[in-house]
Amino acid sequence: MLTIDIITPDPLLTLINILATIVMSMGAFFMVVGSVGLLKFPDFYTRLHATGKCDTMGQILIIVGCMIYQGFDFITVKLFFVSAFYLFAGPAATHALMKAAYFTGLKVWKKGDPKM
């Protein structure tokens, strides 16, 4: 007689997969919002502000989602250090770019000015 075993998924693994998917989707949402800000804002400073904040948050959320999906092992520790590095490096690079643009004389956009 032929029997078919139905494999039921582990509820904990299903919950972990759903949580990881939600966190990674939130990260992707922030990345898309940052890209829209890059296209919509009028000047260099506001564009860089939008992309700097949203990309940092988006990348960290995507890495956290990967950490949740992976579980706790050595790869998770590596991902933690990558996200900690990006938490400091991303805003510092954005600040350095803005400061360099300001010191080279790039004007700040004011209401009523045409988009640059």
BAZAVO-87932 format. One record per atom (N, C-alpha, C): x, z, y; residue in three letters. Coordinates in nm, 4 decimals. Layout:
residues N
r east = X | up = Z | north = Y | type = ALA
...
This chain:
residues 116
r east = 0.0846 | up = 0.0000 | north = -0.1174 | type = MET
r east = 0.0000 | up = 0.0000 | north = 0.0000 | type = MET
r east = 0.0891 | up = 0.0000 | north = 0.1237 | type = MET
r east = 0.0521 | up = -0.0787 | north = 0.2194 | type = LEU
r east = 0.1267 | up = -0.0926 | north = 0.3440 | type = LEU
r east = 0.0774 | up = 0.0115 | north = 0.4445 | type = LEU
r east = 0.1707 | up = 0.0917 | north = 0.4938 | type = THR
r east = 0.1338 | up = 0.1906 | north = 0.5944 | type = THR
r east = 0.2077 | up = 0.1591 | north = 0.7234 | type = THR
r east = 0.1425 | up = 0.1847 | north = 0.8299 | type = ILE
r east = 0.2016 | up = 0.1626 | north = 0.9620 | type = ILE
r east = 0.2158 | up = 0.2982 | north = 1.0297 | type = ILE
r east = 0.3400 | up = 0.3307 | north = 1.0607 | type = ASP
r east = 0.3646 | up = 0.4552 | north = 1.1325 | type = ASP
r east = 0.3571 | up = 0.4282 | north = 1.2815 | type = ASP
r east = 0.2781 | up = 0.5044 | north = 1.3483 | type = ILE
r east = 0.2672 | up = 0.4919 | north = 1.4936 | type = ILE
r east = 0.3638 | up = 0.5911 | north = 1.5559 | type = ILE
r east = 0.4527 | up = 0.5384 | north = 1.6349 | type = ILE
r east = 0.5514 | up = 0.6240 | north = 1.7009 | type = ILE
r east = 0.4937 | up = 0.6662 | north = 1.8353 | type = ILE
r east = 0.4752 | up = 0.7928 | north = 1.8503 | type = THR
r east = 0.4243 | up = 0.8435 | north = 1.9773 | type = THR
r east = 0.5427 | up = 0.8800 | north = 2.0659 | type = THR
r east = 0.5378 | up = 0.8373 | north = 2.1901 | type = PRO
r east = 0.6495 | up = 0.8688 | north = 2.2791 | type = PRO
r east = 0.6538 | up = 1.0172 | north = 2.3136 | type = PRO
r east = 0.7731 | up = 1.0639 | north = 2.3357 | type = ASP
r east = 0.7928 | up = 1.2036 | north = 2.3737 | type = ASP
r east = 0.7383 | up = 1.2234 | north = 2.5150 | type = ASP
r east = 0.6472 | up = 1.3192 | north = 2.5367 | type = PRO
r east = 0.5896 | up = 1.3372 | north = 2.6710 | type = PRO
r east = 0.6934 | up = 1.3725 | north = 2.7766 | type = PRO
r east = 0.7980 | up = 1.4465 | north = 2.7374 | type = LEU
r east = 0.9017 | up = 1.4827 | north = 2.8340 | type = LEU
r east = 0.9800 | up = 1.3594 | north = 2.8791 | type = LEU
r east = 1.0131 | up = 1.2716 | north = 2.7845 | type = LEU
r east = 1.0843 | up = 1.1489 | north = 2.8210 | type = LEU
r east = 0.9982 | up = 1.0586 | north = 2.9078 | type = LEU
r east = 0.8703 | up = 1.0535 | north = 2.8788 | type = THR
r east = 0.7797 | up = 0.9737 | north = 2.9603 | type = THR
r east = 0.7738 | up = 1.0294 | north = 3.1021 | type = THR
r east = 0.7662 | up = 1.1599 | north = 3.1155 | type = LEU
r east = 0.7640 | up = 1.2227 | north = 3.2468 | type = LEU
r east = 0.8947 | up = 1.1973 | north = 3.3224 | type = LEU
r east = 1.0074 | up = 1.2065 | north = 3.2533 | type = ILE
r east = 1.1374 | up = 1.1809 | north = 3.3167 | type = ILE
r east = 1.1457 | up = 1.0359 | north = 3.3630 | type = ILE
r east = 1.0992 | up = 0.9426 | north = 3.2805 | type = ASN
r east = 1.1014 | up = 0.8019 | north = 3.3200 | type = ASN
r east = 1.0117 | up = 0.7751 | north = 3.4400 | type = ASN
r east = 0.8962 | up = 0.8378 | north = 3.4435 | type = ILE
r east = 0.8048 | up = 0.8197 | north = 3.5567 | type = ILE
r east = 0.8658 | up = 0.8783 | north = 3.6834 | type = ILE
r east = 0.9238 | up = 0.9975 | north = 3.6735 | type = LEU
r east = 0.9865 | up = 1.0610 | north = 3.7902 | type = LEU
r east = 1.1043 | up = 0.9784 | north = 3.8415 | type = LEU
r east = 1.1875 | up = 0.9292 | north = 3.7495 | type = ALA
r east = 1.3014 | up = 0.8462 | north = 3.7898 | type = ALA
r east = 1.2544 | up = 0.7177 | north = 3.8573 | type = ALA
r east = 1.1490 | up = 0.6584 | north = 3.8048 | type = THR
r east = 1.0945 | up = 0.5361 | north = 3.8643 | type = THR
r east = 1.0392 | up = 0.5617 | north = 4.0034 | type = THR
r east = 0.9720 | up = 0.6734 | north = 4.0214 | type = ILE
r east = 0.9168 | up = 0.7071 | north = 4.1533 | type = ILE
r east = 1.0289 | up = 0.7279 | north = 4.2546 | type = ILE
r east = 1.1321 | up = 0.8025 | north = 4.2168 | type = VAL
r east = 1.2422 | up = 0.8299 | north = 4.3092 | type = VAL
r east = 1.3172 | up = 0.7003 | north = 4.3439 | type = VAL
r east = 1.3417 | up = 0.6153 | north = 4.2446 | type = MET
r east = 1.4099 | up = 0.4887 | north = 4.2725 | type = MET
r east = 1.3230 | up = 0.3960 | north = 4.3566 | type = MET
r east = 1.1926 | up = 0.4001 | north = 4.3362 | type = SER
r east = 1.1021 | up = 0.3189 | north = 4.4185 | type = SER
r east = 1.1012 | up = 0.3675 | north = 4.5634 | type = SER
r east = 1.1073 | up = 0.4984 | north = 4.5823 | type = MET
r east = 1.1172 | up = 0.5519 | north = 4.7186 | type = MET
r east = 1.2465 | up = 0.5049 | north = 4.7839 | type = MET
r east = 1.3561 | up = 0.5026 | north = 4.7080 | type = GLY
r east = 1.4823 | up = 0.4527 | north = 4.7610 | type = GLY
r east = 1.4739 | up = 0.3066 | north = 4.7988 | type = GLY
r east = 1.4100 | up = 0.2269 | north = 4.7140 | type = ALA
r east = 1.3926 | up = 0.0851 | north = 4.7451 | type = ALA
r east = 1.3052 | up = 0.0672 | north = 4.8696 | type = ALA
r east = 1.2035 | up = 0.1525 | north = 4.8847 | type = PHE
r east = 1.1182 | up = 0.1465 | north = 5.0039 | type = PHE
r east = 1.2004 | up = 0.1723 | north = 5.1307 | type = PHE
r east = 1.2859 | up = 0.2743 | north = 5.1272 | type = PHE
r east = 1.3688 | up = 0.3022 | north = 5.2443 | type = PHE
r east = 1.4636 | up = 0.1866 | north = 5.2745 | type = PHE
r east = 1.5162 | up = 0.1227 | north = 5.1718 | type = MET
r east = 1.6058 | up = 0.0093 | north = 5.1929 | type = MET
r east = 1.5308 | up = -0.1073 | north = 5.2594 | type = MET
r east = 1.4071 | up = -0.1311 | north = 5.2155 | type = VAL
r east = 1.3276 | up = -0.2391 | north = 5.2747 | type = VAL
r east = 1.2921 | up = -0.2059 | north = 5.4187 | type = VAL
r east = 1.2567 | up = -0.0811 | north = 5.4457 | type = VAL
r east = 1.2240 | up = -0.0401 | north = 5.5825 | type = VAL
r east = 1.3463 | up = -0.0571 | north = 5.6736 | type = VAL
r east = 1.4642 | up = -0.0229 | north = 5.6239 | type = GLY
r east = 1.5867 | up = -0.0427 | north = 5.7014 | type = GLY
r east = 1.6130 | up = -0.1889 | north = 5.7297 | type = GLY
r east = 1.5830 | up = -0.2741 | north = 5.6343 | type = SER
r east = 1.6011 | up = -0.4184 | north = 5.6549 | type = SER
r east = 1.5027 | up = -0.4729 | north = 5.7579 | type = SER
r east = 1.3802 | up = -0.4240 | north = 5.7529 | type = VAL
r east = 1.2812 | up = -0.4654 | north = 5.8535 | type = VAL
r east = 1.3245 | up = -0.4176 | north = 5.9917 | type = VAL
r east = 1.3776 | up = -0.2958 | north = 5.9999 | type = GLY
r east = 1.4276 | up = -0.2446 | north = 6.1279 | type = GLY
r east = 1.5426 | up = -0.3285 | north = 6.1809 | type = GLY
r east = 1.6266 | up = -0.3774 | north = 6.0917 | type = LEU
r east = 1.7362 | up = -0.4648 | north = 6.1327 | type = LEU
r east = 1.6836 | up = -0.5932 | north = 6.1954 | type = LEU
r east = 1.5744 | up = -0.6441 | north = 6.1430 | type = LEU
r east = 1.5193 | up = -0.7685 | north = 6.1954 | type = LEU
r east = 1.4330 | up = -0.7485 | north = 6.3195 | type = LEU
r east = 1.3675 | up = -0.6350 | north = 6.3317 | type = LYS
r east = 1.2683 | up = -0.6158 | north = 6.4379 | type = LYS
r east = 1.3214 | up = -0.5509 | north = 6.5656 | type = LYS
r east = 1.4206 | up = -0.4642 | north = 6.5562 | type = PHE
r east = 1.4643 | up = -0.3917 | north = 6.6744 | type = PHE
r east = 1.5422 | up = -0.4820 | north = 6.7692 | type = PHE
r east = 1.5428 | up = -0.4501 | north = 6.8992 | type = PRO
r east = 1.5920 | up = -0.5445 | north = 6.9990 | type = PRO
r east = 1.7433 | up = -0.5522 | north = 7.0174 | type = PRO
r east = 1.8183 | up = -0.4461 | north = 6.9933 | type = ASP
r east = 1.9613 | up = -0.4533 | north = 7.0222 | type = ASP
r east = 2.0444 | up = -0.3918 | north = 6.9102 | type = ASP
r east = 2.1747 | up = -0.3993 | north = 6.9275 | type = PHE
r east = 2.2697 | up = -0.3557 | north = 6.8252 | type = PHE
r east = 2.2531 | up = -0.2083 | north = 6.7912 | type = PHE
r east = 2.2372 | up = -0.1247 | north = 6.8911 | type = TYR
r east = 2.2336 | up = 0.0202 | north = 6.8685 | type = TYR
r east = 2.1098 | up = 0.0626 | north = 6.7886 | type = TYR
r east = 1.9931 | up = 0.0117 | north = 6.8249 | type = THR
r east = 1.8718 | up = 0.0492 | north = 6.7521 | type = THR
r east = 1.8709 | up = -0.0122 | north = 6.6125 | type = THR
r east = 1.9257 | up = -0.1329 | north = 6.5988 | type = ARG
r east = 1.9345 | up = -0.1944 | north = 6.4662 | type = ARG
r east = 2.0263 | up = -0.1145 | north = 6.3749 | type = ARG
r east = 2.1394 | up = -0.0748 | north = 6.4286 | type = LEU
r east = 2.2334 | up = 0.0013 | north = 6.3474 | type = LEU
r east = 2.1783 | up = 0.1399 | north = 6.3147 | type = LEU
r east = 2.1031 | up = 0.1971 | north = 6.4068 | type = HIS
r east = 2.0402 | up = 0.3268 | north = 6.3807 | type = HIS
r east = 1.9420 | up = 0.3154 | north = 6.2640 | type = HIS
r east = 1.8588 | up = 0.2111 | north = 6.2671 | type = ALA
r east = 1.7597 | up = 0.1933 | north = 6.1606 | type = ALA
r east = 1.8264 | up = 0.1707 | north = 6.0256 | type = ALA
r east = 1.9238 | up = 0.0829 | north = 6.0227 | type = THR
r east = 1.9873 | up = 0.0530 | north = 5.8944 | type = THR
r east = 2.0740 | up = 0.1687 | north = 5.8462 | type = THR
r east = 2.1398 | up = 0.2376 | north = 5.9369 | type = GLY
r east = 2.2251 | up = 0.3492 | north = 5.8963 | type = GLY
r east = 2.1470 | up = 0.4620 | north = 5.8327 | type = GLY
r east = 2.0365 | up = 0.4982 | north = 5.8939 | type = LYS
r east = 1.9555 | up = 0.6088 | north = 5.8400 | type = LYS
r east = 1.8846 | up = 0.5693 | north = 5.7106 | type = LYS
r east = 1.8181 | up = 0.4552 | north = 5.7136 | type = CYS
r east = 1.7377 | up = 0.4157 | north = 5.5978 | type = CYS
r east = 1.8235 | up = 0.3779 | north = 5.4784 | type = CYS
r east = 1.9353 | up = 0.3106 | north = 5.5008 | type = ASP
r east = 2.0199 | up = 0.2722 | north = 5.3886 | type = ASP
r east = 2.0839 | up = 0.3938 | north = 5.3232 | type = ASP
r east = 2.1239 | up = 0.4909 | north = 5.4036 | type = THR
r east = 2.1809 | up = 0.6129 | north = 5.3462 | type = THR
r east = 2.0777 | up = 0.6835 | north = 5.2590 | type = THR
r east = 1.9588 | up = 0.7003 | north = 5.3115 | type = MET
r east = 1.8529 | up = 0.7668 | north = 5.2354 | type = MET
r east = 1.8148 | up = 0.6861 | north = 5.1124 | type = MET
r east = 1.8021 | up = 0.5554 | north = 5.1276 | type = GLY
r east = 1.7643 | up = 0.4701 | north = 5.0154 | type = GLY
r east = 1.8670 | up = 0.4713 | north = 4.9041 | type = GLY
r east = 1.9938 | up = 0.4606 | north = 4.9381 | type = GLN
r east = 2.0971 | up = 0.4596 | north = 4.8348 | type = GLN
r east = 2.1069 | up = 0.5947 | north = 4.7646 | type = GLN
r east = 2.0939 | up = 0.7013 | north = 4.8388 | type = ILE
r east = 2.1000 | up = 0.8335 | north = 4.7759 | type = ILE
r east = 1.9797 | up = 0.8548 | north = 4.6836 | type = ILE
r east = 1.8613 | up = 0.8108 | north = 4.7252 | type = LEU
r east = 1.7443 | up = 0.8246 | north = 4.6377 | type = LEU
r east = 1.7575 | up = 0.7394 | north = 4.5121 | type = LEU
r east = 1.8132 | up = 0.6207 | north = 4.5239 | type = ILE
r east = 1.8330 | up = 0.5374 | north = 4.4055 | type = ILE
r east = 1.9330 | up = 0.6032 | north = 4.3108 | type = ILE
r east = 2.0394 | up = 0.6599 | north = 4.3651 | type = ILE
r east = 2.1374 | up = 0.7278 | north = 4.2801 | type = ILE
r east = 2.0757 | up = 0.8522 | north = 4.2157 | type = ILE
r east = 1.9950 | up = 0.9268 | north = 4.2894 | type = VAL
r east = 1.9279 | up = 1.0445 | north = 4.2317 | type = VAL
r east = 1.8319 | up = 1.0015 | north = 4.1210 | type = VAL
r east = 1.7627 | up = 0.8909 | north = 4.1410 | type = GLY
r east = 1.6760 | up = 0.8388 | north = 4.0353 | type = GLY
r east = 1.7542 | up = 0.8026 | north = 3.9107 | type = GLY
r east = 1.8714 | up = 0.7444 | north = 3.9284 | type = CYS
r east = 1.9584 | up = 0.7151 | north = 3.8130 | type = CYS
r east = 2.0057 | up = 0.8431 | north = 3.7461 | type = CYS
r east = 2.0318 | up = 0.9458 | north = 3.8269 | type = MET
r east = 2.0734 | up = 1.0750 | north = 3.7695 | type = MET
r east = 1.9609 | up = 1.1361 | north = 3.6870 | type = MET
r east = 1.8389 | up = 1.1271 | north = 3.7354 | type = ILE
r east = 1.7252 | up = 1.1811 | north = 3.6613 | type = ILE
r east = 1.7073 | up = 1.1039 | north = 3.5306 | type = ILE
r east = 1.7196 | up = 0.9739 | north = 3.5375 | type = TYR
r east = 1.7012 | up = 0.8910 | north = 3.4193 | type = TYR
r east = 1.8103 | up = 0.9157 | north = 3.3151 | type = TYR
r east = 1.9330 | up = 0.9347 | north = 3.3613 | type = GLN
r east = 2.0462 | up = 0.9511 | north = 3.2708 | type = GLN
r east = 2.0452 | up = 1.0858 | north = 3.1989 | type = GLN
r east = 1.9942 | up = 1.1884 | north = 3.2644 | type = GLY
r east = 2.0040 | up = 1.3219 | north = 3.2064 | type = GLY
r east = 2.1350 | up = 1.3853 | north = 3.2508 | type = GLY
r east = 2.1612 | up = 1.5054 | north = 3.2051 | type = PHE
r east = 2.2822 | up = 1.5733 | north = 3.2496 | type = PHE
r east = 2.3974 | up = 1.5441 | north = 3.1544 | type = PHE
r east = 2.4921 | up = 1.4661 | north = 3.2033 | type = ASP
r east = 2.6160 | up = 1.4408 | north = 3.1310 | type = ASP
r east = 2.7232 | up = 1.4028 | north = 3.2336 | type = ASP
r east = 2.8332 | up = 1.3501 | north = 3.1857 | type = PHE
r east = 2.9455 | up = 1.3216 | north = 3.2745 | type = PHE
r east = 2.9114 | up = 1.2119 | north = 3.3761 | type = PHE
r east = 2.8288 | up = 1.1163 | north = 3.3375 | type = ILE
r east = 2.7881 | up = 1.0099 | north = 3.4303 | type = ILE
r east = 2.7081 | up = 1.0684 | north = 3.5456 | type = ILE
r east = 2.6259 | up = 1.1677 | north = 3.5191 | type = THR
r east = 2.5482 | up = 1.2332 | north = 3.6246 | type = THR
r east = 2.6398 | up = 1.3019 | north = 3.7251 | type = THR
r east = 2.7460 | up = 1.3628 | north = 3.6764 | type = VAL
r east = 2.8418 | up = 1.4278 | north = 3.7663 | type = VAL
r east = 2.9094 | up = 1.3233 | north = 3.8550 | type = VAL
r east = 2.9453 | up = 1.2092 | north = 3.7964 | type = LYS
r east = 3.0052 | up = 1.1013 | north = 3.8747 | type = LYS
r east = 2.9083 | up = 1.0495 | north = 3.9807 | type = LYS
r east = 2.7820 | up = 1.0321 | north = 3.9411 | type = LEU
r east = 2.6813 | up = 0.9844 | north = 4.0363 | type = LEU
r east = 2.6594 | up = 1.0851 | north = 4.1483 | type = LEU
r east = 2.6675 | up = 1.2137 | north = 4.1164 | type = PHE
r east = 2.6549 | up = 1.3161 | north = 4.2200 | type = PHE
r east = 2.7664 | up = 1.3021 | north = 4.3235 | type = PHE
r east = 2.8892 | up = 1.2827 | north = 4.2765 | type = PHE
r east = 3.0007 | up = 1.2692 | north = 4.3702 | type = PHE
r east = 2.9921 | up = 1.1395 | north = 4.4507 | type = PHE
r east = 2.9419 | up = 1.0342 | north = 4.3902 | type = VAL
r east = 2.9216 | up = 0.9088 | north = 4.4644 | type = VAL
r east = 2.8183 | up = 0.9295 | north = 4.5743 | type = VAL
r east = 2.7084 | up = 0.9973 | north = 4.5427 | type = SER
r east = 2.6053 | up = 1.0199 | north = 4.6444 | type = SER
r east = 2.6543 | up = 1.1157 | north = 4.7528 | type = SER
r east = 2.7334 | up = 1.2156 | north = 4.7156 | type = ALA
r east = 2.7887 | up = 1.3070 | north = 4.8162 | type = ALA
r east = 2.8854 | up = 1.2333 | north = 4.9079 | type = ALA
r east = 2.9664 | up = 1.1437 | north = 4.8509 | type = PHE
r east = 3.0568 | up = 1.0634 | north = 4.9334 | type = PHE
r east = 2.9786 | up = 0.9760 | north = 5.0294 | type = PHE
r east = 2.8743 | up = 0.9110 | north = 4.9794 | type = TYR
r east = 2.7976 | up = 0.8227 | north = 5.0666 | type = TYR
r east = 2.7205 | up = 0.9008 | north = 5.1729 | type = TYR
r east = 2.6821 | up = 1.0233 | north = 5.1418 | type = LEU
r east = 2.6133 | up = 1.1062 | north = 5.2403 | type = LEU
r east = 2.7003 | up = 1.1302 | north = 5.3629 | type = LEU
r east = 2.8323 | up = 1.1392 | north = 5.3432 | type = PHE
r east = 2.9235 | up = 1.1586 | north = 5.4559 | type = PHE
r east = 2.9785 | up = 1.0271 | north = 5.5101 | type = PHE
r east = 3.0059 | up = 0.9305 | north = 5.4250 | type = ALA
r east = 3.0702 | up = 0.8065 | north = 5.4680 | type = ALA
r east = 2.9753 | up = 0.7141 | north = 5.5442 | type = ALA
r east = 2.8501 | up = 0.7059 | north = 5.5018 | type = GLY
r east = 2.7548 | up = 0.6159 | north = 5.5669 | type = GLY
r east = 2.7304 | up = 0.6505 | north = 5.7133 | type = GLY
r east = 2.6902 | up = 0.7720 | north = 5.7442 | type = PRO
r east = 2.6696 | up = 0.8073 | north = 5.8849 | type = PRO
r east = 2.7985 | up = 0.8039 | north = 5.9674 | type = PRO
r east = 2.9123 | up = 0.8383 | north = 5.9072 | type = ALA
r east = 3.0391 | up = 0.8330 | north = 5.9815 | type = ALA
r east = 3.0747 | up = 0.6888 | north = 6.0170 | type = ALA
r east = 3.0523 | up = 0.5961 | north = 5.9252 | type = ALA
r east = 3.0793 | up = 0.4553 | north = 5.9533 | type = ALA
r east = 2.9838 | up = 0.4020 | north = 6.0598 | type = ALA
r east = 2.8579 | up = 0.4412 | north = 6.0526 | type = THR
r east = 2.7611 | up = 0.3992 | north = 6.1545 | type = THR
r east = 2.8015 | up = 0.4511 | north = 6.2919 | type = THR
r east = 2.8430 | up = 0.5760 | north = 6.2975 | type = HIS
r east = 2.8864 | up = 0.6351 | north = 6.4240 | type = HIS
r east = 3.0100 | up = 0.5634 | north = 6.4779 | type = HIS
r east = 3.1041 | up = 0.5311 | north = 6.3908 | type = ALA
r east = 3.2251 | up = 0.4625 | north = 6.4344 | type = ALA
r east = 3.1935 | up = 0.3233 | north = 6.4893 | type = ALA
r east = 3.1016 | up = 0.2523 | north = 6.4248 | type = LEU
r east = 3.0621 | up = 0.1202 | north = 6.4745 | type = LEU
r east = 2.9941 | up = 0.1296 | north = 6.6106 | type = LEU
r east = 2.9055 | up = 0.2275 | north = 6.6255 | type = MET
r east = 2.8366 | up = 0.2429 | north = 6.7542 | type = MET
r east = 2.9335 | up = 0.2820 | north = 6.8649 | type = MET
r east = 3.0254 | up = 0.3707 | north = 6.8336 | type = LYS
r east = 3.1224 | up = 0.4141 | north = 6.9341 | type = LYS
r east = 3.2134 | up = 0.2983 | north = 6.9747 | type = LYS
r east = 3.2558 | up = 0.2183 | north = 6.8786 | type = ALA
r east = 3.3403 | up = 0.1027 | north = 6.9089 | type = ALA
r east = 3.2648 | up = 0.0008 | north = 6.9933 | type = ALA
r east = 3.1380 | up = -0.0208 | north = 6.9629 | type = ALA
r east = 3.0582 | up = -0.1145 | north = 7.0420 | type = ALA
r east = 3.0392 | up = -0.0629 | north = 7.1840 | type = ALA
r east = 3.0176 | up = 0.0653 | north = 7.1986 | type = TYR
r east = 2.9981 | up = 0.1238 | north = 7.3317 | type = TYR
r east = 3.1250 | up = 0.1132 | north = 7.4155 | type = TYR
r east = 3.2397 | up = 0.1409 | north = 7.3535 | type = PHE
r east = 3.3656 | up = 0.1362 | north = 7.4285 | type = PHE
r east = 3.4112 | up = -0.0050 | north = 7.4598 | type = PHE
r east = 3.3646 | up = -0.1031 | north = 7.3837 | type = THR
r east = 3.3995 | up = -0.2421 | north = 7.4165 | type = THR
r east = 3.3057 | up = -0.3009 | north = 7.5209 | type = THR
r east = 3.2054 | up = -0.2255 | north = 7.5609 | type = GLY
r east = 3.1210 | up = -0.2688 | north = 7.6715 | type = GLY
r east = 2.9891 | up = -0.3312 | north = 7.6315 | type = GLY
r east = 2.9464 | up = -0.3172 | north = 7.5095 | type = LEU
r east = 2.8172 | up = -0.3709 | north = 7.4684 | type = LEU
r east = 2.7069 | up = -0.2900 | north = 7.5363 | type = LEU
r east = 2.6247 | up = -0.3582 | north = 7.6123 | type = LYS
r east = 2.5202 | up = -0.2916 | north = 7.6906 | type = LYS
r east = 2.4065 | up = -0.2422 | north = 7.6029 | type = LYS
r east = 2.3473 | up = -0.1317 | north = 7.6447 | type = VAL
r east = 2.2316 | up = -0.0744 | north = 7.5769 | type = VAL
r east = 2.1071 | up = -0.1461 | north = 7.6265 | type = VAL
r east = 2.0168 | up = -0.1799 | north = 7.5340 | type = TRP
r east = 1.8933 | up = -0.2487 | north = 7.5705 | type = TRP
r east = 1.8014 | up = -0.1518 | north = 7.6428 | type = TRP
r east = 1.7350 | up = -0.2017 | north = 7.7479 | type = LYS
r east = 1.6370 | up = -0.1221 | north = 7.8225 | type = LYS
r east = 1.5043 | up = -0.1971 | north = 7.8203 | type = LYS
r east = 1.3978 | up = -0.1220 | north = 7.8323 | type = LYS
r east = 1.2637 | up = -0.1828 | north = 7.8296 | type = LYS
r east = 1.2517 | up = -0.2853 | north = 7.9413 | type = LYS
r east = 1.2036 | up = -0.4019 | north = 7.9048 | type = GLY
r east = 1.1913 | up = -0.5112 | north = 8.0011 | type = GLY
r east = 1.3022 | up = -0.6153 | north = 7.9870 | type = GLY
r east = 1.4131 | up = -0.5761 | north = 7.9256 | type = ASP
r east = 1.5213 | up = -0.6724 | north = 7.8997 | type = ASP
r east = 1.4811 | up = -0.7628 | north = 7.7842 | type = ASP
r east = 1.5327 | up = -0.8863 | north = 7.7832 | type = PRO
r east = 1.5056 | up = -0.9711 | north = 7.6673 | type = PRO
r east = 1.5802 | up = -0.9186 | north = 7.5447 | type = PRO
r east = 1.5297 | up = -0.9531 | north = 7.4283 | type = LYS
r east = 1.5967 | up = -0.9098 | north = 7.3049 | type = LYS
r east = 1.7327 | up = -0.9779 | north = 7.2966 | type = LYS
r east = 1.8295 | up = -0.9047 | north = 7.2459 | type = MET
r east = 1.9656 | up = -0.9586 | north = 7.2358 | type = MET
r east = 1.9832 | up = -1.0385 | north = 7.1087 | type = MET
